[in-house]
């Protein structure tokens, strides 16, 4: 799916670049009655092998404090504004960025 979206491409291992390791994570989802619902697999990067200013420049975590969310909702309600929710994972995959990360 991500290959069809051109999120990555397979290239020879570069010698001058830091290569971030990866591992597969497998999850089995069960139904309430104990039956198998689905099996999921994904690859994740071993972020601890990245080097700052070489592999990335900023650290981003999509978390917010409850107080911040309540404040934004209160301001929007007082000014009769609409609020939208954004999926940050999809936003990253669909954004125009120029990051080069080499992962094996």
N, CA, C and O atoms as CSV, one atom per row, in Angstrom:
chain,resi,resn,atom,element,x,y,z
A,1,UNK,N,N,0.818,-1.191,0.000
A,1,UNK,CA,C,0.000,0.000,0.000
A,1,UNK,C,C,0.865,1.260,0.000
A,1,UNK,O,O,0.624,2.172,-0.791
A,2,UNK,N,N,1.858,1.321,0.869
A,2,UNK,CA,C,2.700,2.516,0.907
A,2,UNK,C,C,3.612,2.585,-0.312
A,2,UNK,O,O,3.998,3.677,-0.731
A,3,UNK,N,N,3.963,1.436,-0.888
A,3,UNK,CA,C,4.784,1.462,-2.089
A,3,UNK,C,C,3.985,2.045,-3.256
A,3,UNK,O,O,4.540,2.748,-4.100
A,4,UNK,N,N,2.690,1.753,-3.304
A,4,UNK,CA,C,1.836,2.315,-4.347
A,4,UNK,C,C,1.725,3.829,-4.207
A,4,UNK,O,O,1.548,4.528,-5.204
A,5,UNK,N,N,1.828,4.345,-2.986
A,5,UNK,CA,C,1.778,5.792,-2.756
A,5,UNK,C,C,3.140,6.439,-2.932
A,5,UNK,O,O,3.289,7.643,-2.722
A,6,UNK,N,N,4.122,5.659,-3.310
A,6,UNK,CA,C,5.494,6.129,-3.538
A,6,UNK,C,C,6.094,6.772,-2.292
A,6,UNK,O,O,6.761,7.804,-2.369
A,7,UNK,N,N,5.844,6.141,-1.132
A,7,UNK,CA,C,6.408,6.615,0.127
A,7,UNK,C,C,7.871,6.189,0.229
A,7,UNK,O,O,8.680,6.877,0.852
A,8,UNK,N,N,8.208,5.063,-0.380
A,8,UNK,CA,C,9.581,4.589,-0.327
A,8,UNK,C,C,9.960,3.959,-1.653
A,8,UNK,O,O,9.109,3.655,-2.489
A,9,UNK,N,N,11.256,3.773,-1.819
A,9,UNK,CA,C,11.766,3.025,-2.959
A,9,UNK,C,C,12.980,2.229,-2.499
A,9,UNK,O,O,13.701,2.647,-1.592
A,10,UNK,N,N,13.196,1.099,-3.121
A,10,UNK,CA,C,14.311,0.229,-2.776
A,10,UNK,C,C,15.545,0.714,-3.530
A,10,UNK,O,O,15.529,0.839,-4.755
A,11,UNK,N,N,16.623,0.988,-2.778
A,11,UNK,CA,C,17.870,1.476,-3.370
A,11,UNK,C,C,19.031,0.687,-2.780
A,11,UNK,O,O,18.884,0.079,-1.720
A,12,UNK,N,N,20.193,0.685,-3.451
A,12,UNK,CA,C,21.374,0.051,-2.854
A,12,UNK,C,C,21.772,0.769,-1.569
A,12,UNK,O,O,21.543,1.970,-1.423
A,13,UNK,N,N,22.367,0.029,-0.643
A,13,UNK,CA,C,22.767,0.613,0.644
A,13,UNK,C,C,23.885,1.634,0.435
A,13,UNK,O,O,24.950,1.278,-0.070
A,14,UNK,N,N,23.662,2.914,0.819
A,14,UNK,CA,C,24.700,3.934,0.655
A,14,UNK,C,C,25.738,3.832,1.765
A,14,UNK,O,O,25.399,3.574,2.921
A,15,UNK,N,N,26.980,4.031,1.415
A,15,UNK,CA,C,28.049,3.923,2.404
A,15,UNK,C,C,28.216,5.207,3.214
A,15,UNK,O,O,28.634,5.150,4.371
A,16,UNK,N,N,27.900,6.358,2.631
A,16,UNK,CA,C,28.127,7.627,3.320
A,16,UNK,C,C,26.955,8.059,4.192
A,16,UNK,O,O,27.067,9.057,4.904
A,17,UNK,N,N,25.845,7.349,4.160
A,17,UNK,CA,C,24.661,7.707,4.929
A,17,UNK,C,C,24.468,6.757,6.110
A,17,UNK,O,O,24.846,5.586,6.052
A,18,UNK,N,N,23.871,7.284,7.180
A,18,UNK,CA,C,23.488,6.448,8.309
A,18,UNK,C,C,22.252,5.650,7.908
A,18,UNK,O,O,21.288,6.215,7.392
A,19,UNK,N,N,22.276,4.354,8.140
A,19,UNK,CA,C,21.154,3.492,7.796
A,19,UNK,C,C,20.449,3.100,9.089
A,19,UNK,O,O,21.055,2.509,9.983
A,20,UNK,N,N,19.167,3.434,9.177
A,20,UNK,CA,C,18.363,3.166,10.370
A,20,UNK,C,C,17.853,1.733,10.290
A,20,UNK,O,O,17.343,1.302,9.256
A,21,UNK,N,N,17.993,1.011,11.376
A,21,UNK,CA,C,17.504,-0.357,11.418
A,21,UNK,C,C,15.986,-0.400,11.528
A,21,UNK,O,O,15.342,0.614,11.796
A,22,UNK,N,N,15.433,-1.570,11.320
A,22,UNK,CA,C,13.986,-1.723,11.435
A,22,UNK,C,C,13.672,-3.119,11.952
A,22,UNK,O,O,14.529,-4.002,11.980
A,23,UNK,N,N,12.425,-3.293,12.360
A,23,UNK,CA,C,11.970,-4.615,12.777
A,23,UNK,C,C,10.489,-4.741,12.474
A,23,UNK,O,O,9.785,-3.738,12.348
A,24,UNK,N,N,10.022,-5.966,12.357
A,24,UNK,CA,C,8.613,-6.233,12.103
A,24,UNK,C,C,7.893,-6.423,13.423
A,24,UNK,O,O,8.404,-7.075,14.334
A,25,UNK,N,N,6.694,-5.845,13.519
A,25,UNK,CA,C,5.848,-5.994,14.695
A,25,UNK,C,C,4.580,-6.709,14.239
A,25,UNK,O,O,3.897,-6.256,13.321
A,26,UNK,N,N,4.274,-7.826,14.888
A,26,UNK,CA,C,3.090,-8.613,14.548
A,26,UNK,C,C,2.075,-8.528,15.683
A,26,UNK,O,O,2.437,-8.627,16.855
A,27,UNK,N,N,0.810,-8.347,15.333
A,27,UNK,CA,C,-0.257,-8.255,16.317
A,27,UNK,C,C,-1.402,-9.155,15.868
A,27,UNK,O,O,-1.779,-9.161,14.696
A,28,UNK,N,N,-1.942,-9.905,16.803
A,28,UNK,CA,C,-3.119,-10.720,16.528
A,28,UNK,C,C,-4.285,-10.106,17.280
A,28,UNK,O,O,-4.227,-9.939,18.499
A,29,UNK,N,N,-5.336,-9.770,16.560
A,29,UNK,CA,C,-6.540,-9.198,17.156
A,29,UNK,C,C,-7.556,-10.330,17.341
A,29,UNK,O,O,-7.831,-11.098,16.419
A,30,UNK,N,N,-8.099,-10.410,18.547
A,30,UNK,CA,C,-9.057,-11.469,18.871
A,30,UNK,C,C,-10.454,-10.889,19.029
A,30,UNK,O,O,-10.610,-9.752,19.474
A,31,UNK,N,N,-11.458,-11.659,18.670
A,31,UNK,CA,C,-12.852,-11.283,18.908
A,31,UNK,C,C,-13.171,-11.511,20.377
A,31,UNK,O,O,-12.410,-12.156,21.098
A,32,UNK,N,N,-14.304,-10.973,20.811
A,32,UNK,CA,C,-14.704,-11.142,22.213
A,32,UNK,C,C,-14.981,-12.600,22.558
A,32,UNK,O,O,-14.790,-13.011,23.703
A,33,UNK,N,N,-15.428,-13.384,21.582
A,33,UNK,CA,C,-15.726,-14.791,21.845
A,33,UNK,C,C,-14.483,-15.685,21.769
A,33,UNK,O,O,-14.589,-16.902,21.925
A,34,UNK,N,N,-13.306,-15.093,21.530
A,34,UNK,CA,C,-12.066,-15.852,21.497
A,34,UNK,C,C,-11.615,-16.235,20.109
A,34,UNK,O,O,-10.530,-16.795,19.954
A,35,UNK,N,N,-12.408,-15.954,19.098
A,35,UNK,CA,C,-12.033,-16.269,17.724
A,35,UNK,C,C,-11.075,-15.235,17.152
A,35,UNK,O,O,-10.944,-14.124,17.665
A,36,UNK,N,N,-10.421,-15.628,16.095
A,36,UNK,CA,C,-9.453,-14.751,15.435
A,36,UNK,C,C,-10.189,-13.687,14.622
A,36,UNK,O,O,-11.018,-14.013,13.773
A,37,UNK,N,N,-9.884,-12.415,14.884
A,37,UNK,CA,C,-10.495,-11.325,14.111
A,37,UNK,C,C,-9.629,-10.971,12.916
A,37,UNK,O,O,-10.116,-10.952,11.786
A,38,UNK,N,N,-8.340,-10.687,13.149
A,38,UNK,CA,C,-7.410,-10.371,12.066
A,38,UNK,C,C,-5.983,-10.420,12.578
A,38,UNK,O,O,-5.733,-10.396,13.783
A,39,UNK,N,N,-5.062,-10.490,11.644
A,39,UNK,CA,C,-3.641,-10.442,11.965
A,39,UNK,C,C,-3.060,-9.215,11.283
A,39,UNK,O,O,-3.348,-8.946,10.117
A,40,UNK,N,N,-2.237,-8.471,12.019
A,40,UNK,CA,C,-1.645,-7.251,11.482
A,40,UNK,C,C,-0.125,-7.350,11.560
A,40,UNK,O,O,0.422,-7.916,12.506
A,41,UNK,N,N,0.540,-6.805,10.573
A,41,UNK,CA,C,1.995,-6.745,10.569
A,41,UNK,C,C,2.415,-5.384,10.049
A,41,UNK,O,O,1.813,-4.844,9.120
A,42,UNK,N,N,3.458,-4.834,10.661
A,42,UNK,CA,C,3.991,-3.558,10.197
A,42,UNK,C,C,5.469,-3.504,10.499
A,42,UNK,O,O,5.962,-4.189,11.395
A,43,UNK,N,N,6.167,-2.686,9.745
A,43,UNK,CA,C,7.588,-2.494,9.997
A,43,UNK,C,C,7.778,-1.150,10.687
A,43,UNK,O,O,7.159,-0.158,10.304
A,44,UNK,N,N,8.624,-1.118,11.692
A,44,UNK,CA,C,8.890,0.108,12.435
A,44,UNK,C,C,10.390,0.370,12.443
A,44,UNK,O,O,11.201,-0.556,12.455
A,45,UNK,N,N,10.735,1.641,12.434
A,45,UNK,CA,C,12.145,2.035,12.450
A,45,UNK,C,C,12.678,1.999,13.872
A,45,UNK,O,O,11.959,2.317,14.819
A,46,UNK,N,N,13.911,1.620,14.016
A,46,UNK,CA,C,14.593,1.677,15.309
A,46,UNK,C,C,15.160,3.092,15.446
A,46,UNK,O,O,16.293,3.367,15.051
A,47,UNK,N,N,14.348,3.972,16.010
A,47,UNK,CA,C,14.687,5.389,16.070
A,47,UNK,C,C,15.946,5.705,16.848
A,47,UNK,O,O,16.562,6.748,16.629
A,48,UNK,N,N,16.341,4.821,17.756
A,48,UNK,CA,C,17.538,5.091,18.563
A,48,UNK,C,C,18.810,5.030,17.733
A,48,UNK,O,O,19.870,5.420,18.224
A,49,UNK,N,N,18.745,4.552,16.485
A,49,UNK,CA,C,19.935,4.513,15.638
A,49,UNK,C,C,20.061,5.760,14.773
A,49,UNK,O,O,21.013,5.876,14.001
A,50,UNK,N,N,19.113,6.700,14.887
A,50,UNK,CA,C,19.185,7.926,14.107
A,50,UNK,C,C,20.158,8.916,14.747
A,50,UNK,O,O,20.367,8.908,15.960
A,51,UNK,N,N,20.738,9.756,13.919
A,51,UNK,CA,C,21.693,10.768,14.364
A,51,UNK,C,C,21.069,12.142,14.124
A,51,UNK,O,O,20.644,12.448,13.010
A,52,UNK,N,N,21.016,12.982,15.187
A,52,UNK,CA,C,20.399,14.308,15.056
A,52,UNK,C,C,21.173,15.158,14.059
A,52,UNK,O,O,22.400,15.088,13.996
A,53,UNK,N,N,20.460,15.954,13.288
A,53,UNK,CA,C,20.952,16.844,12.250
A,53,UNK,C,C,21.514,16.088,11.052
A,53,UNK,O,O,21.917,16.710,10.070
A,54,UNK,N,N,21.548,14.757,11.113
A,54,UNK,CA,C,21.940,13.978,9.950
A,54,UNK,C,C,20.724,13.233,9.405
A,54,UNK,O,O,20.486,13.227,8.197
A,55,UNK,N,N,19.960,12.610,10.290
A,55,UNK,CA,C,18.762,11.883,9.887
A,55,UNK,C,C,17.487,12.677,10.146
A,55,UNK,O,O,16.465,12.423,9.510
A,56,UNK,N,N,17.530,13.618,11.053
A,56,UNK,CA,C,16.355,14.418,11.370
A,56,UNK,C,C,16.789,15.719,12.008
A,56,UNK,O,O,17.901,15.834,12.524
A,57,UNK,N,N,15.886,16.715,11.967
A,57,UNK,CA,C,16.183,18.014,12.559
A,57,UNK,C,C,15.309,18.322,13.754
A,57,UNK,O,O,15.752,18.983,14.694
A,58,UNK,N,N,14.062,17.849,13.732
A,58,UNK,CA,C,13.131,18.145,14.804
A,58,UNK,C,C,12.560,16.851,15.360
A,58,UNK,O,O,12.520,15.823,14.685
A,59,UNK,N,N,12.126,16.930,16.593
A,59,UNK,CA,C,11.402,15.815,17.198
A,59,UNK,C,C,9.948,16.230,17.277
A,59,UNK,O,O,9.624,17.313,17.764
A,60,UNK,N,N,9.075,15.364,16.796
A,60,UNK,CA,C,7.656,15.681,16.794
A,60,UNK,C,C,6.888,14.554,17.460
A,60,UNK,O,O,7.060,13.384,17.118
A,61,UNK,N,N,6.056,14.906,18.395
A,61,UNK,CA,C,5.189,13.917,19.039
A,61,UNK,C,C,3.766,14.456,18.999
A,61,UNK,O,O,3.503,15.574,19.441
A,62,UNK,N,N,2.865,13.662,18.472
A,62,UNK,CA,C,1.484,14.122,18.315
A,62,UNK,C,C,0.684,13.854,19.587
A,62,UNK,O,O,-0.205,13.003,19.612
A,63,UNK,N,N,1.015,14.592,20.634
A,63,UNK,CA,C,0.269,14.489,21.888
A,63,UNK,C,C,-0.173,15.883,22.295
A,63,UNK,O,O,0.413,16.876,21.862
A,64,UNK,N,N,-1.180,15.959,23.105
A,64,UNK,CA,C,-1.615,17.258,23.616
A,64,UNK,C,C,-2.118,17.069,25.033
A,64,UNK,O,O,-2.576,15.990,25.409
A,65,UNK,N,N,-2.028,18.113,25.796
A,65,UNK,CA,C,-2.521,18.082,27.167
A,65,UNK,C,C,-4.020,18.318,27.171
A,65,UNK,O,O,-4.541,19.048,26.328
A,66,UNK,N,N,-4.706,17.711,28.105
A,66,UNK,CA,C,-6.152,17.856,28.199
A,66,UNK,C,C,-6.552,19.317,28.383
A,66,UNK,O,O,-7.566,19.760,27.844
A,67,UNK,N,N,-5.758,20.060,29.143
A,67,UNK,CA,C,-6.056,21.476,29.366
A,67,UNK,C,C,-6.016,22.258,28.055
A,67,UNK,O,O,-6.836,23.150,27.841
A,68,UNK,N,N,-5.057,21.924,27.170
A,68,UNK,CA,C,-4.952,22.610,25.878
A,68,UNK,C,C,-6.158,22.320,25.004
A,68,UNK,O,O,-6.687,23.218,24.349
A,69,UNK,N,N,-6.593,21.071,24.993
A,69,UNK,CA,C,-7.763,20.694,24.202
A,69,UNK,C,C,-9.005,21.412,24.722
A,69,UNK,O,O,-9.799,21.928,23.936
A,70,UNK,N,N,-9.173,21.447,26.034
A,70,UNK,CA,C,-10.325,22.138,26.631
A,70,UNK,C,C,-10.298,23.628,26.313
A,70,UNK,O,O,-11.343,24.219,26.043
A,71,UNK,N,N,-9.122,24.242,26.342
A,71,UNK,CA,C,-8.998,25.665,26.045
A,71,UNK,C,C,-9.379,25.953,24.594
A,71,UNK,O,O,-10.114,26.903,24.321
A,72,UNK,N,N,-8.886,25.145,23.674
A,72,UNK,CA,C,-9.210,25.330,22.258
A,72,UNK,C,C,-10.707,25.148,22.027
A,72,UNK,O,O,-11.315,25.916,21.281
A,73,UNK,N,N,-11.306,24.140,22.657
A,73,UNK,CA,C,-12.754,23.906,22.521
A,73,UNK,C,C,-13.552,25.069,23.098
A,73,UNK,O,O,-14.567,25.462,22.522
A,74,UNK,N,N,-13.116,25.621,24.214
A,74,UNK,CA,C,-13.822,26.751,24.827
A,74,UNK,C,C,-13.747,27.994,23.949
A,74,UNK,O,O,-14.744,28.697,23.785
A,75,UNK,N,N,-12.587,28.268,23.390
A,75,UNK,CA,C,-12.435,29.429,22.503
A,75,UNK,C,C,-13.298,29.253,21.260
A,75,UNK,O,O,-13.978,30.186,20.832
A,76,UNK,N,N,-13.269,28.046,20.678
A,76,UNK,CA,C,-14.073,27.783,19.482
A,76,UNK,C,C,-15.564,27.918,19.779
A,76,UNK,O,O,-16.310,28.463,18.966
A,77,UNK,N,N,-16.000,27.429,20.930
A,77,UNK,CA,C,-17.420,27.525,21.294
A,77,UNK,C,C,-17.831,28.972,21.535
A,77,UNK,O,O,-18.923,29.375,21.135
A,78,UNK,N,N,-16.980,29.756,22.178
A,78,UNK,CA,C,-17.339,31.152,22.459
A,78,UNK,C,C,-17.392,31.995,21.190
A,78,UNK,O,O,-18.132,32.977,21.128
A,79,UNK,N,N,-16.613,31.620,20.181
A,79,UNK,CA,C,-16.598,32.372,18.925
A,79,UNK,C,C,-17.416,31.686,17.830
A,79,UNK,O,O,-17.404,32.126,16.680
A,80,UNK,N,N,-18.122,30.614,18.182
A,80,UNK,CA,C,-18.957,29.842,17.263
A,80,UNK,C,C,-18.163,29.375,16.043
A,80,UNK,O,O,-18.601,29.526,14.902
A,81,UNK,N,N,-16.993,28.810,16.307
A,81,UNK,CA,C,-16.129,28.282,15.252
A,81,UNK,C,C,-16.298,26.775,15.145
A,81,UNK,O,O,-16.757,26.131,16.088
A,82,UNK,N,N,-15.932,26.217,14.013
A,82,UNK,CA,C,-15.962,24.760,13.816
A,82,UNK,C,C,-14.573,24.192,14.081
A,82,UNK,O,O,-13.564,24.850,13.829
A,83,UNK,N,N,-14.533,22.981,14.586
A,83,UNK,CA,C,-13.268,22.289,14.828
A,83,UNK,C,C,-13.185,21.052,13.942
A,83,UNK,O,O,-14.197,20.399,13.686
A,84,UNK,N,N,-11.982,20.729,13.475
A,84,UNK,CA,C,-11.730,19.521,12.691
A,84,UNK,C,C,-10.626,18.734,13.359
A,84,UNK,O,O,-9.724,19.293,13.984
A,85,UNK,N,N,-10.715,17.427,13.214
A,85,UNK,CA,C,-9.678,16.532,13.731
A,85,UNK,C,C,-8.787,16.113,12.576
A,85,UNK,O,O,-9.270,15.863,11.471
A,86,UNK,N,N,-7.484,16.036,12.828
A,86,UNK,CA,C,-6.525,15.679,11.791
A,86,UNK,C,C,-5.818,14.395,12.191
A,86,UNK,O,O,-5.407,14.236,13.341
A,87,UNK,N,N,-5.679,13.490,11.251
A,87,UNK,CA,C,-4.929,12.265,11.458
A,87,UNK,C,C,-3.479,12.550,11.067
A,87,UNK,O,O,-3.179,12.678,9.880
A,88,UNK,N,N,-2.576,12.651,12.045
A,88,UNK,CA,C,-1.207,13.062,11.770
A,88,UNK,C,C,-0.403,12.030,10.995
A,88,UNK,O,O,0.506,12.392,10.248
A,89,UNK,N,N,-0.721,10.750,11.159
A,89,UNK,CA,C,0.010,9.725,10.408
A,89,UNK,C,C,-0.289,9.866,8.928
A,89,UNK,O,O,0.631,9.868,8.110
A,90,UNK,N,N,-1.556,9.984,8.572
A,90,UNK,CA,C,-1.919,10.163,7.173
A,90,UNK,C,C,-1.409,11.490,6.641
A,90,UNK,O,O,-1.015,11.583,5.478
A,91,UNK,N,N,-1.414,12.507,7.470
A,91,UNK,CA,C,-0.920,13.809,7.041
A,91,UNK,C,C,0.559,13.721,6.680
A,91,UNK,O,O,0.993,14.355,5.718
A,92,UNK,N,N,1.339,12.950,7.430
A,92,UNK,CA,C,2.762,12.802,7.128
A,92,UNK,C,C,2.961,12.059,5.810
A,92,UNK,O,O,3.768,12.480,4.981
A,93,UNK,N,N,2.228,10.950,5.608
A,93,UNK,CA,C,2.386,10.170,4.382
A,93,UNK,C,C,1.929,10.935,3.145
A,93,UNK,O,O,2.486,10.745,2.063
A,94,UNK,N,N,0.932,11.792,3.287
A,94,UNK,CA,C,0.391,12.514,2.142
A,94,UNK,C,C,0.980,13.909,1.967
A,94,UNK,O,O,0.577,14.634,1.057
A,95,UNK,N,N,1.921,14.295,2.817
A,95,UNK,CA,C,2.502,15.630,2.725
A,95,UNK,C,C,3.630,15.668,1.698
A,95,UNK,O,O,4.175,14.637,1.302
A,96,UNK,N,N,3.959,16.873,1.284
A,96,UNK,CA,C,5.095,17.076,0.385
A,96,UNK,C,C,6.323,17.370,1.242
A,96,UNK,O,O,6.531,18.508,1.663
A,97,UNK,N,N,7.129,16.352,1.496
A,97,UNK,CA,C,8.350,16.567,2.260
A,97,UNK,C,C,9.517,15.987,1.489
A,97,UNK,O,O,9.325,15.217,0.548
A,98,UNK,N,N,10.713,16.349,1.879
A,98,UNK,CA,C,11.897,15.914,1.149
A,98,UNK,C,C,12.889,15.203,2.066
A,98,UNK,O,O,14.100,15.322,1.881
A,99,UNK,N,N,12.383,14.464,3.054
A,99,UNK,CA,C,13.260,13.756,3.961
A,99,UNK,C,C,13.818,12.517,3.276
A,99,UNK,O,O,13.087,11.771,2.624
A,100,UNK,N,N,15.103,12.309,3.427
A,100,UNK,CA,C,15.719,11.080,2.956
A,100,UNK,C,C,16.172,10.296,4.167
A,100,UNK,O,O,17.103,10.705,4.861
A,101,UNK,N,N,15.534,9.190,4.425
A,101,UNK,CA,C,15.913,8.310,5.512
A,101,UNK,C,C,16.178,6.946,4.901
A,101,UNK,O,O,15.340,6.397,4.186
A,102,UNK,N,N,17.349,6.409,5.191
A,102,UNK,CA,C,17.705,5.086,4.686
A,102,UNK,C,C,17.466,4.067,5.778
A,102,UNK,O,O,18.012,4.180,6.875
A,103,UNK,N,N,16.649,3.071,5.477
A,103,UNK,CA,C,16.239,2.084,6.470
A,103,UNK,C,C,16.431,0.697,5.890
A,103,UNK,O,O,16.160,0.458,4.713
A,104,UNK,N,N,16.907,-0.228,6.739
A,104,UNK,CA,C,17.041,-1.621,6.294
A,104,UNK,C,C,16.263,-2.538,7.190
A,104,UNK,O,O,16.255,-3.750,6.974
